[in-house]
Amino acid sequence: MTKNFYGWRKSRHSEPNGGCVEAGRATDGTVGVRDTKLDDSPILEFTPAEWKRLLGRIRPTA
């Protein structure tokens, strides 16, 4: 079953041409990530723990 995500937010690193990566949340806390360049983009789903771990690995430490 596909979850309903809300509050989609665009990455600060997105291009100004409108093509971007967005993240949104489901009511159970799951985080969805989609690519707006694709008309029917699949949504990658992360648990809150997986999302926290991913962000911890990709964020700069400076």
ROPAKOL-268813 format. One record per residue: x, y, z of N, C-alpha, C in turn; chain; residue in three letters. Coordinates in nm, 2 decimals. Example, Ala and Ser with C-alpha at 12.3 -4.5 7.8 and 13.67 -1.06 7.14 Angstrom:
+--------+--------+--------+--------+--------+--------+--------+--------+--------+-------+------+
!   n_xx !   n_yy !   n_zz !  ca_xx !  ca_yy !  ca_zz !   c_xx !   c_yy !   c_zz ! chain ! resn !
+--------+--------+--------+--------+--------+--------+--------+--------+--------+-------+------+
!   1.32 !  -0.57 !   0.78 !   1.23 !  -0.45 !   0.78 !   1.32 !  -0.33 !   0.78 !     A !  ALA !
!   1.28 !  -0.22 !   0.71 !   1.37 !  -0.11 !   0.71 !   1.29 !   0.00 !   0.79 !     A !  SER !
+--------+--------+--------+--------+--------+--------+--------+--------+--------+-------+------+
//
This chain:
+--------+--------+--------+--------+--------+--------+--------+--------+--------+-------+------+
!   n_xx !   n_yy !   n_zz !  ca_xx !  ca_yy !  ca_zz !   c_xx !   c_yy !   c_zz ! chain ! resn !
+--------+--------+--------+--------+--------+--------+--------+--------+--------+-------+------+
!   0.08 !  -0.12 !   0.00 !   0.00 !   0.00 !   0.00 !   0.09 !   0.12 !   0.00 !     A !  MET !
!   0.06 !   0.22 !  -0.08 !   0.13 !   0.34 !  -0.09 !   0.09 !   0.44 !   0.02 !     A !  THR !
!   0.19 !   0.49 !   0.09 !   0.16 !   0.59 !   0.19 !   0.14 !   0.73 !   0.13 !     A !  LYS !
!   0.06 !   0.81 !   0.21 !   0.04 !   0.95 !   0.17 !   0.15 !   1.03 !   0.24 !     A !  ASN !
!   0.23 !   1.10 !   0.16 !   0.33 !   1.18 !   0.22 !   0.29 !   1.33 !   0.21 !     A !  PHE !
!   0.33 !   1.41 !   0.30 !   0.29 !   1.55 !   0.30 !   0.41 !   1.64 !   0.34 !     A !  TYR !
!   0.40 !   1.77 !   0.33 !   0.50 !   1.86 !   0.37 !   0.63 !   1.84 !   0.29 !     A !  GLY !
!   0.62 !   1.81 !   0.16 !   0.74 !   1.79 !   0.07 !   0.82 !   1.92 !   0.08 !     A !  TRP !
!   0.95 !   1.89 !   0.10 !   1.05 !   2.00 !   0.11 !   1.16 !   1.98 !   0.01 !     A !  ARG !
!   1.20 !   2.08 !  -0.07 !   1.30 !   2.07 !  -0.17 !   1.44 !   2.08 !  -0.10 !     A !  LYS !
!   1.53 !   2.01 !  -0.16 !   1.67 !   2.01 !  -0.11 !   1.73 !   2.15 !  -0.14 !     A !  SER !
!   1.81 !   2.20 !  -0.04 !   1.88 !   2.33 !  -0.06 !   1.99 !   2.32 !  -0.17 !     A !  ARG !
!   2.02 !   2.20 !  -0.21 !   2.12 !   2.18 !  -0.32 !   2.06 !   2.16 !  -0.45 !     A !  HIS !
!   1.93 !   2.18 !  -0.47 !   1.87 !   2.16 !  -0.60 !   1.90 !   2.27 !  -0.70 !     A !  SER !
!   1.89 !   2.23 !  -0.82 !   1.91 !   2.33 !  -0.93 !   1.80 !   2.43 !  -0.94 !     A !  GLU !
!   1.82 !   2.55 !  -0.99 !   1.72 !   2.65 !  -1.00 !   1.62 !   2.62 !  -1.11 !     A !  PRO !
!   1.65 !   2.52 !  -1.20 !   1.56 !   2.49 !  -1.31 !   1.44 !   2.41 !  -1.27 !     A !  ASN !
!   1.42 !   2.38 !  -1.14 !   1.30 !   2.31 !  -1.10 !   1.32 !   2.16 !  -1.07 !     A !  GLY !
!   1.43 !   2.10 !  -1.13 !   1.45 !   1.96 !  -1.11 !   1.52 !   1.95 !  -0.97 !     A !  GLY !
!   1.46 !   1.87 !  -0.89 !   1.51 !   1.86 !  -0.75 !   1.47 !   1.73 !  -0.68 !     A !  CYS !
!   1.53 !   1.71 !  -0.57 !   1.50 !   1.60 !  -0.48 !   1.42 !   1.66 !  -0.37 !     A !  VAL !
!   1.31 !   1.60 !  -0.33 !   1.22 !   1.64 !  -0.22 !   1.20 !   1.53 !  -0.12 !     A !  GLU !
!   1.18 !   1.57 !   0.00 !   1.15 !   1.48 !   0.11 !   1.02 !   1.52 !   0.18 !     A !  ALA !
!   0.94 !   1.42 !   0.21 !   0.82 !   1.44 !   0.28 !   0.80 !   1.34 !   0.39 !     A !  GLY !
!   0.70 !   1.36 !   0.47 !   0.67 !   1.26 !   0.58 !   0.53 !   1.20 !   0.57 !     A !  ARG !
!   0.52 !   1.08 !   0.62 !   0.39 !   1.01 !   0.63 !   0.35 !   1.02 !   0.78 !     A !  ALA !
!   0.22 !   1.00 !   0.81 !   0.17 !   1.01 !   0.94 !   0.24 !   0.92 !   1.04 !     A !  THR !
!   0.29 !   0.81 !   0.99 !   0.36 !   0.71 !   1.08 !   0.51 !   0.75 !   1.11 !     A !  ASP !
!   0.56 !   0.86 !   1.05 !   0.69 !   0.91 !   1.06 !   0.79 !   0.87 !   0.95 !     A !  GLY !
!   0.74 !   0.78 !   0.86 !   0.82 !   0.74 !   0.75 !   0.86 !   0.86 !   0.67 !     A !  THR !
!   0.98 !   0.86 !   0.61 !   1.02 !   0.97 !   0.53 !   1.03 !   0.92 !   0.38 !     A !  VAL !
!   0.97 !   1.00 !   0.29 !   0.97 !   0.96 !   0.15 !   1.06 !   1.06 !   0.08 !     A !  GLY !
!   1.13 !   1.01 !  -0.02 !   1.22 !   1.09 !  -0.10 !   1.18 !   1.07 !  -0.25 !     A !  VAL !
!   1.17 !   1.18 !  -0.33 !   1.13 !   1.16 !  -0.47 !   1.21 !   1.26 !  -0.55 !     A !  ARG !
!   1.22 !   1.23 !  -0.68 !   1.30 !   1.31 !  -0.78 !   1.19 !   1.38 !  -0.87 !     A !  ASP !
!   1.19 !   1.51 !  -0.86 !   1.08 !   1.58 !  -0.93 !   1.11 !   1.59 !  -1.08 !     A !  THR !
!   1.23 !   1.55 !  -1.13 !   1.25 !   1.55 !  -1.27 !   1.18 !   1.44 !  -1.35 !     A !  LYS !
!   1.13 !   1.34 !  -1.27 !   1.06 !   1.23 !  -1.33 !   0.91 !   1.26 !  -1.31 !     A !  LEU !
!   0.83 !   1.24 !  -1.42 !   0.69 !   1.26 !  -1.41 !   0.62 !   1.17 !  -1.31 !     A !  ASP !
!   0.66 !   1.05 !  -1.30 !   0.60 !   0.95 !  -1.21 !   0.71 !   0.89 !  -1.12 !     A !  ASP !
!   0.78 !   0.98 !  -1.05 !   0.89 !   0.94 !  -0.97 !   0.86 !   0.83 !  -0.86 !     A !  SER !
!   0.94 !   0.73 !  -0.85 !   0.91 !   0.64 !  -0.74 !   0.95 !   0.71 !  -0.61 !     A !  PRO !
!   0.90 !   0.67 !  -0.50 !   0.93 !   0.73 !  -0.37 !   1.01 !   0.63 !  -0.29 !     A !  ILE !
!   1.13 !   0.67 !  -0.25 !   1.20 !   0.58 !  -0.16 !   1.15 !   0.61 !  -0.02 !     A !  LEU !
!   1.13 !   0.50 !   0.06 !   1.08 !   0.52 !   0.19 !   1.18 !   0.48 !   0.30 !     A !  GLU !
!   1.20 !   0.56 !   0.40 !   1.29 !   0.54 !   0.51 !   1.22 !   0.55 !   0.64 !     A !  PHE !
!   1.26 !   0.46 !   0.73 !   1.21 !   0.47 !   0.87 !   1.27 !   0.59 !   0.93 !     A !  THR !
!   1.22 !   0.65 !   1.04 !   1.29 !   0.76 !   1.10 !   1.44 !   0.73 !   1.14 !     A !  PRO !
!   1.46 !   0.61 !   1.18 !   1.60 !   0.57 !   1.22 !   1.69 !   0.56 !   1.10 !     A !  ALA !
!   1.64 !   0.51 !   0.99 !   1.72 !   0.50 !   0.86 !   1.75 !   0.64 !   0.81 !     A !  GLU !
!   1.65 !   0.73 !   0.82 !   1.66 !   0.87 !   0.77 !   1.77 !   0.94 !   0.85 !     A !  TRP !
!   1.76 !   0.92 !   0.98 !   1.86 !   0.99 !   1.07 !   2.00 !   0.94 !   1.04 !     A !  LYS !
!   2.02 !   0.81 !   1.02 !   2.15 !   0.75 !   0.98 !   2.20 !   0.80 !   0.85 !     A !  ARG !
!   2.11 !   0.81 !   0.75 !   2.15 !   0.86 !   0.62 !   2.20 !   1.00 !   0.62 !     A !  LEU !
!   2.12 !   1.08 !   0.69 !   2.16 !   1.22 !   0.70 !   2.29 !   1.24 !   0.78 !     A !  LEU !
!   2.31 !   1.16 !   0.88 !   2.44 !   1.16 !   0.95 !   2.56 !   1.13 !   0.87 !     A !  GLY !
!   2.54 !   1.05 !   0.76 !   2.65 !   1.01 !   0.68 !   2.67 !   1.10 !   0.56 !     A !  ARG !
!   2.57 !   1.17 !   0.52 !   2.59 !   1.26 !   0.40 !   2.61 !   1.41 !   0.43 !     A !  ILE !
!   2.57 !   1.45 !   0.55 !   2.59 !   1.59 !   0.59 !   2.74 !   1.62 !   0.61 !     A !  ARG !
!   2.78 !   1.74 !   0.57 !   2.92 !   1.78 !   0.59 !   2.94 !   1.80 !   0.74 !     A !  PRO !
!   3.06 !   1.77 !   0.79 !   3.09 !   1.78 !   0.93 !   3.16 !   1.91 !   0.97 !     A !  THR !
!   3.17 !   2.01 !   0.88 !   3.24 !   2.13 !   0.90 !   3.15 !   2.23 !   0.98 !     A !  ALA !
+--------+--------+--------+--------+--------+--------+--------+--------+--------+-------+------+
//
